[in-house]
Amino acid sequence: MTNPTPRLPLIGPLPLGRRPKLRLVDPATELTPRPSAYAQASGLRWARQYRARLRVTDVGIIVVAVSVALVARFGVEGAQASIGSLRADYWAVALLIAATWVATLAAFHTRDSRVVGIGASEYKQVANASALTFGMLAIAFLVFQVDIARGFFILALPLGVVGLLLERWLWRKWLLHQRHFGHYLARVIVVGKRDDVEYVANQIDEKSGAAYHVVGAALEEGTGGTVNAGDHEVPVVADLDHVAEAAAAMGVDTVIVAGHPQGGSHYIRNLGWELEGTSAELVLSSRLTDVAGPRIHFRPVEGLPLIHVEIPQFEGGKHVLKRALDVAVCGVAIVLLMPLLAAVAIAIRAESPGAVIFRQERVGRNGRTFPMLKFRSMVPNAEDHLSVLRDLNQGSGLLFKIKDDPRVTRVGRVLRKYSLDELPQLWNVLVGDMSLVGPRPPLPAEVRGYENHVHRRLYIKPGLTGMWQVNGRSDLSWEESVRLDLYYVENWSLAGDLMIIWRTFKVVIHPVGAY
């Protein structure tokens, strides 16, 4: 889960803290006027408000989960647990479990503003904290000879974890909705050279859940003018020497240093000292393009902060687990979807004669070709008409796509819209030609036209779904499709795969770019 959509690599904490201590600023610096009280509250207090809400609902979910498990296992009356020579009611044990669970969630910083609302880290930390809670309690009960039924543990843990993850997801949906209106966003000044500042501002603007709102820029050339931040302009509010004053006057939560400003490490050190009198925190932005957070590690060596970037691994234990997930999910899915598969096959044969399954040669891992299976969505002799339609191609780059392809049947249009034509690829996944999540499986003709770096898409198995499918599909440009696939190849994780699978269900219900 590790976030599957590429994000700007940020180094440093997200905003938290108290109301800034405003400083008197010389009018000659031409700082932007202080924002309204409502805007300040939205930026400065969102973390505290949001954490309070999470804390209340976390406790509620845990209490409900433990109570349901207790009543389901022992009944309302409750039983007695033996603790050495003492006697304790199961309700007291349940209370201990709930209290420990709540405390562990806090200890793991699962409500920290650095993780909530963005990516998979929040969900991973909630799951890890819950597992650790029950692991520690199991050991403690064994040591102190608490005779607690295993069934209670087995029921309480999954109930609580599912409830907590669902609750966090619902809160995140609410938070993202609020951010569309400009609420619950940290107010930011971006510092550096114009190109670096515009790059950071554009990246933040493109990500609706980025948690930041750029309200100003500080450039080496001084104040005046604006910089581009996506679909709007941001005023230049200070030069590099007056950033702290601007941060205090504007009530910002975070100062982001983009790239390598003039003065280098000495400037960054001095800026950190100057920000000590404000509520703003210092964040360093690195242009480690398309490198996900889990691959970045920090190691301070005698005052020298080193950034370690893990080299992608294309073999090993993670890939074994990925394969196990593929086999387990596809085996169950094929059995459960058998009635739907049969119904689709009957509908295809009823509309037009010909084979129900369409086989097409695709290129898999390390350039090995395999027959990819799909439900036939076109007329039986569709390949014979391909040369005639080449001039009507609406696809980007090496992709061939036509929105209103005359070869597609009526049943085929429905299948394509909801991606039902892809279901036979569950068999490709089961036998090992593909994976549940991965890059889009290319045609041999596409691979022959690849630039050298694009061949990295073939380092892992292609996927039934992936970054391309959940980010716009055929509406994406060729360059964006390649970037997304390469990002996945180098940064994939099991948690990220699960999030992409979840997003795939949403895309199937509300199709985008499917034709």
Buried (B, 14 or more C-beta within 10 A) or exposed (E): BBBBBBBBBBBBBBBBBEEBEBEEBEEEBBBBEEBEEEBBBBBBBBBEEBBEEBBEBBBEBBBBBBBBBBEEBBEEEBBEBEBEEEEBEBBEBBBBBBBBBBEBBBEBBBBBBBBBBBBBBBBBBBBEBBEBBBEEBBEEBEEEEBEBBEEBBEBBBEBBBEBBBEBBEEBBEBBBEBBEEEBBBBBBBBBBBBEBBBBBBBBBBBBEBBBBBBBBBBBBEBBEEEBBBBEEEBBBBBBBBBBBBBBBBBBBBBBBBBBBBEBEEEBBEEBBEBBEBBBBBBBBBBEBEBBBBBBBEEEEEEEEEEBEEEEBEEEEEEBEEBBEBBBEBBEEBBEEBEEEBEEBBEBBBEBBEBEBEBEEEBBBBEEEEBEBBBBBBBBBEBEEEEEEBEEEEEEBBBBBBBEEBEBBBEBBBBBBEBBBBBBBBBBBBBEBBBBBBBBBBBBEEBBEEBEEEBEBBBBBBBBBBBBBBBBBBBEBEBEBBBBBBBBBBBBBBBBBBBBBBEBBEEBBEEEEBBB
